[in-house]
Amino acid sequence: MLIKPVVTIAGGSVVCPVELLEQVALQIVSEDTSDTEATKTILDFKVFDDEMSVYNFQVPENLQCLQITLTARIKVLATGEFQDLDASKTISVDKYDFGRDVVDTPDQMLSLCMLMTI
């Protein structure tokens, strides 16, 4: 999975550098066709302004749904207080895609641009 967080302020008109983010975490919840859920949380997930972050993971053969959530904290310079940020994406898997081979080309990879707004 490729992830590119974008942090904006002032109604989206100003983009902040992601290096200002603290306690960045990635959570992946997979659900199979039997409604069995598995959760994987990656603490201290590394994000970058100039490149995509990459995370490889396995999913169950009978995957039905993926929910990806990126969370972080940012210090608001005007107040000195921290604000919690999050961005989520839910992906439903078509039942006819179950037999596909392992993803091995960039155009088949899951790519997410996750917008986090202050």
C-alpha positions in Angstrom: 0.0 0.0 0.0 1.3 3.5 -0.8 0.2 6.4 1.4 0.6 10.1 0.9 -0.8 12.2 3.7 -1.6 15.9 2.9 -2.2 18.2 5.9 -4.0 21.5 5.2 -5.1 24.4 7.2 -7.3 27.5 6.6 -9.9 25.6 4.7 -7.5 23.7 2.6 -5.7 26.8 1.2 -2.4 26.1 3.0 -0.5 22.8 2.9 1.6 22.0 6.0 4.7 19.9 6.0 4.0 16.4 7.3 7.2 16.6 9.4 5.1 18.6 11.9 3.0 15.5 12.6 3.6 13.6 15.8 2.6 10.1 16.9 1.6 9.1 13.4 -0.1 5.6 13.3 -1.5 3.5 10.6 -4.4 1.1 11.3 -5.6 -1.5 8.9 -8.8 -3.5 9.6 -9.6 -6.3 7.3 -12.9 -8.2 7.2 -13.5 -11.4 5.4 -16.7 -12.9 3.9 -17.4 -14.6 7.3 -17.4 -11.2 9.0 -14.2 -12.0 10.8 -12.1 -8.9 11.5 -8.3 -8.6 11.9 -6.7 -5.4 13.0 -3.1 -4.3 12.5 -1.7 -1.1 14.0 1.6 0.4 13.0 2.8 2.9 15.6 5.4 5.6 14.6 4.5 5.2 10.9 6.9 7.2 8.8 5.4 9.7 6.4 7.2 12.1 4.0 6.5 15.3 2.2 8.5 14.3 -0.9 7.6 10.7 -1.3 5.0 8.0 -0.7 5.1 5.9 2.4 5.0 2.2 1.7 3.5 -0.6 3.9 3.2 -4.2 2.8 0.7 -6.5 4.4 -1.2 -9.7 3.7 -5.0 -10.0 3.6 -7.2 -13.1 4.0 -8.0 -15.0 0.8 -11.7 -14.2 1.2 -11.2 -10.5 1.9 -14.4 -8.5 1.8 -13.4 -5.1 3.1 -10.4 -3.0 4.2 -10.5 0.0 6.4 -7.3 2.1 6.5 -7.0 4.9 9.0 -4.1 7.3 9.5 -3.9 9.2 12.8 -1.5 11.9 14.0 -1.2 14.8 16.3 0.0 18.3 15.4 0.9 21.2 17.6 -1.2 24.3 16.9 1.3 27.1 17.0 -1.2 29.8 18.0 -2.2 28.0 21.2 0.6 25.5 21.8 -2.0 22.8 22.2 -2.1 19.6 20.3 -4.9 18.7 17.8 -5.7 15.1 16.9 -6.0 14.4 13.1 -7.3 11.4 11.3 -8.1 10.3 7.8 -9.8 7.0 6.8 -10.6 5.1 3.6 -12.8 2.0 3.3 -12.3 -0.3 0.4 -14.9 -2.9 -0.5 -13.5 -5.9 -2.5 -15.4 -7.2 -5.4 -16.1 -11.0 -4.8 -14.8 -11.7 -8.4 -11.3 -10.3 -7.5 -10.5 -13.1 -5.0 -8.5 -15.2 -7.4 -6.1 -12.4 -8.4 -2.3 -13.0 -8.1 -0.1 -11.0 -5.8 0.2 -7.4 -6.7 3.5 -6.8 -8.4 3.2 -3.7 -10.5 2.8 -0.1 -9.3 -0.5 0.4 -11.2 -2.1 -2.5 -9.2 -0.9 -1.2 -5.8 -3.3 0.4 -3.4 -2.4 4.1 -3.3 -4.1 6.5 -0.9 -3.8 10.2 -0.7 -5.2 10.9 2.8 -6.3 14.4 3.5 -6.0 15.6 7.1 -7.5 19.0 7.8 -6.8 21.3 10.8 
